[in-house]
Amino acid sequence: MVKRKNLIDWIIQNRVVSHFIFWFLLFISLPILAALNDGSVKKTTISGLSFLPAQLLASYFLVYYQVPKLLFKKKYFKFGFSFLISAYVLLVISKLLSMNLTRLFVPKYFEYKSLMEIVTDPFHLAVVYFPSVYVFVFLMFMTKAFKDRFEERHQLEVLQKEKANTELKFLKAQTNPHFLFNTLNNLYSLTLEQSEKAPEVVLKLSGMLDYMLYQCKDPEVPLQNEIALIQDYMDLESLRYGNKLTLDFTYHLHDLNVMIAPLILISFVENAFKHGASNNRKESTIQIELTTNQDQLCFKVFNTLPAKKEDDTENESHSGIGFSNSQRQLELNYKNNYDLKSTKTDNHFQVLLTINLK
């Protein structure tokens, strides 16, 4: 199926090949129809040959000059005059070719007319020869219009994909320094305290950055890798907060091979720490649940909020860089296939994300 689609795309985009196929199919269609209807295949073939030069000239003159250079530029008088003159000349040529080819190959159908008789009988040309020539010309015009529309849509799809990929790369790149900034703050606090936990933080941070910078280049990664990233991040935060923070992370995967777009879930976890534990001088709680089944992934992040002060505006929203980043990545990766809900009270904030896996 993919090879067939690629072949069709190649034919459509190759002008010489597509035009050759178009005219070849048109030329052989009339003799085939004549044979099916017990008509004269030879006479029909000769008739087709006599019309073919005029059909070719009229088609390319109309499609590549008269319509784009005159009609589309609102030069209506020039277009009408050009069309009438070119049609008249080409119909005369068709009549002359038809008469001479008939005399050579099917003389029993030959009927002589002088050039003056042909030229001075535009009504006969219009009734008999115009449909034979210009039906194919208009068919060529419609085919060209369809082809142009197809190429425009194809190019638009390519541009949209390139734009989405560029934006995704930017969002992933934005996630890394944002995460790094928060974690380095934690590490700085530990080094000020000359904590023995600092080397462990550096080691975990090194592993996480290796994953985020070098292992997240694919559109999807194993969900197990994202779980390990979340667990490492939580371990780092646990080292910082100690007994002040109650952490609970549970997960259940129906299949170990579940895949997901990278670096989406971690931002919600990061926000839970940023707006919950880091601003709470008392004990705080963060609960994370991750489950999957054959159809859906469900991810829930719950965190308590610090008591609000009158001049405290920081916790009015969880829509920091990480949260808005994740929302945009979800839109680009899972458009119409995810649901994101959040609930906020004076005491807690909760995010519930569901992603359709099929």
N, C-alpha and C positions, 0 to 999 in steps of 0.2 A: 504493500500500500504506500509506504514512504517513497520507494523507488518510482512508483507510478506517478505520485504527486510531483516528485522532483523532475521527472521527464516532462510532465505537462507544463510546469513552471518554466523549464528550459525552452520548450517550444514557443510558449507565449512571449517570452522575453527575447527570443531570437527573431528579429524582424524578417530576415530572408526566408528562414525555414517556415515560419508561420504563414507568410504570404504565399509561398509556393504551395503549401498544403491547402490553403483556402481556395486558390484558383484551380488546383488539380481536382479537388473534390467537386467544385462547381462544374468543371468541364466534363467530368465523367458521369455526373448525375443525370444529364439529359439523355445520352444514349442508353443508360440503364433504364430510365423511365420509358423510353421508346420501346425497348425490348420487352419490358413487362406488359406494355399495352399493345403489343403486336404492331408497332409502328416501324418505319424504316430507320434502322440504326445508322446506316450509311448517310442518308439524307440529314438526319439529326446531327450527326457528327460534323458534316460539312457546314451545316447551318451554325453550329456552335463555333467552328473555326472562323467563319466569316464575321461573327459578332465579337469574338475574343479581343482583337486589337482595339476596337472602339470601347469595349468594356474596361479594358486595362487603362487606356488613356483617360477615359472619363472618370474612372474611380480615383486614380491618383491625382488628377487635376482637381477634382472636387474636394477630396479628403485633405490633401496637403497644400492646396493653394486657395481655392475659392472659399471654403468654409473658414479656415483659420485666418487668412489674410484679408478677406473681404466681409463675409457674413459676421464673424465674431467681432470684427472691428467696426461694425455698424455702417459699413459702406454698402447699403442695401441696393442702391441703383446700379453700382458697378457689379455687384454680385449677380443681380437679375440679368443684366445685359450680357455679362460674361457667360452665365449659364446657358442662356438662349442661343448665343452664337456658337459656343462650343458644342452644344447638343446638336444643333442643326448640321454643323460640319461633320461631326462624328457619325450621325445617322446617314448622311450621304455616303460616307466612306463605307459604312456597313452594307448599304444597299449595293454599292459597286462590287465589294468583295463577294457578297452573297451571289450576285448575278454571275460573276466570272468563275467562282469556284463551282457553282451548280453546272455551268456549261462544260467545265472540264471533267467533273466526276459523276454527276447525275444529269446528263443532258436531257433526259425525258421530262425533267421538271424545269428546264430552262425557259425563261421568258425574257426576250430582249426589250430593253428600254434605253433610250439615249440619255446622255448626261443632262441635257436640257429638260427632258421629261422628268427625270429624278429630282433635279434642283427646283423645278417649278411646281412640285407637288408636295408641299410640306404637310398637308393633311394626311396623305398616305404614309409618309415617314413617321408622323407622330402616332398614328393609330397602330401601324404594323411593327415598326422598328423601335420606337421609343420604349415600349414595355420590355422588349427582348434585351435591350442594352441596359436600361436604367434600373430595372428590377435588381440586377446583380450589382449595379453601382450603389444603390441604396442599401443593399444587403451588406456590401463592403463597408459602407459608412457606419451602419449599426454595429457591425463586428468590431470596427476600429474603436468606436465609442465605448463598447463593452470592454475591450482590451485595455483602453486607457483607464477606465474606471477600476478595473481589476488591478492594474499596476499602481494606481494611486492608493488603493486600499492596502495593497501589499507593502508599499513603501511606508505608509502610515503605521502599519502594524510593526514593521521593522524599527521605525523611529521610536514608537511607543515602548517596545521591548528594550531598546538601547537606553532610553530615558529611565525606564524602571530599573534596569540593571545598574545604571550609573547612580541612581538615587539610593538603591540598596547598598552599594559599595560605600557611598558617603555615610549612610546611617550606621553601617557596621564600623566604619572608621571613627565615627563620632562616639560610638559606644565604648571603644577601647580607651581613649583618653579620659572620658568621663568616669569610667570604672577605675582607671588607674589613679586619677586624682583623689577619689574617695579612699581607696585602699592605702595610698601613700600617706594620707592624713593619719590613718590608723597606725601605720608603721612609724610615723614620726612621733606619735604619742608614746609608743612602746620604747623607742630609742631614748626619749627624754627620761623615761623611768628606768632606763638601763635594764630593761626586762630581758630575761633569758629566752623569752618567746620570740624575740625579734628575728633570729635566724630561721625559725620555723615559718614565720610569716614571709620572709624573703623567698624561701624555697617554694612555698605554695603559690606565691604571687608569680614566680618565674614560670611554674607549670601552667598556671591559668593564662598568662599572657602568651605563652607558646601556643596554647589551644586557640585563643581568640584571634591571634595574628596570622597563624599559619595553617590551622586545621579547619577554618570556617569559610573557606573559599567556595565550596560547593553550595548549590541551592538548598540542599538538605543534608543533615547530619544525623547519625544515630541519636535517638532520644537519651540513651544511656550516657552519652558524652555530655549532654546538657545537664543531666542529673548530677554527674560528677562535678561539673563546673559549679552548680548551685551548692553542692555539699562543701566544696572547697571554700567557696565564698563565705558560707555560714560558719565554717571552722575558723576562718580568719576573723570574722566578727565576734565569734565566741571568745577568742583569745583576748579581744579588746574589752568586752563588756563583763565577762566573767559571770558571777552570780546575779548580776543586775538584770540579766536577760534570760528569759525562758524560751527555748527554741524547740520546735517540733516540726520535723520534716518527714512525711510519710508518702510513699509512692507505691503504685501497683501497675505493672505493665502486663497487658494480656499477651503481648508478643515482644520478645527482646529485640526484634528487628524493626521496631517502629521508627520512622524517620520524621524529622521536623526541620523547619527553617531555623538556622542557627541564631543565637543571641537575642531571642525574643523574650524568653521566660526570665532570664537573669535580671532584666531591667525592672520587672515588677518586684522581684526580691530585693533588689538594691533600693528601690523606693521605700519599701517597708522599713528598712533599717534607717534610711535617711530621715523619714518623716515620723518614725516611731521611736526606736531605741536611741538614736543620736540626740534627740531633743528631750528625752525623758530622764530626769535625774533620779527618778525612783525606778522600781522594777517595771519591766515591760515584757510583753509577750508577742512572739511572732509564730504563727502556725501556717505551715505550707502543706497542701495536699495535691498530689498529682496522680491521676488515674487515666487509664485508656481502656477502650474496648474496640471491637472491630470497626466501629463507625466513628468514634469520637474520642478526642482528648479533652480532659477536664482538669483545669489548673486553678487552684484557689489559694490566695494569699491573704492572711488576716494579721493585722497588727494593731496593738493598742496605741492610743494617742496620748501625749502628755496633756496635763491640765492646761487649758487655754488661758493666756493672760490677756488683759484688755488691749495691750499694744502689740500682741503677737499676731502677725499676719502670715508667717511662713507656712503654717499648717492649714491655711485656708484651702489649699489644693494639693493634690498629689500629681499634678500635671507638670512635673519638672522635665528636664531634658530626657531622662531615661524613660519616663512614662509616655510622653508624646512620641519619642523615638519608636517604642514598641508598637504603639497604635499605628504608626505609619508603615512599619514593616509588616504588620498584620494585614493592612490594606493592600500592600503590594504583593504579598505572598499568598494570601488566602481571601481575596476579594469575594464577598458574598458567601464565604464558607467558614465564617467564624462569628462568635458573639462575645462581646466584652461588656461586662457590667461591673459597676462599682457602687458600693454603699458606704456612707459616712455618717457617723454619729459624733457626739461630743467626746466619746470614749474610744472609738475604734474606727478603723477603715478596712474595707474588704474588697478585693478584686476577684471576680469570677470570669475565667476565660474558657470558652469551649471552641474547639477547632474540629471541623469535619475532616476526617482522615480519608474519606473516599471521594 
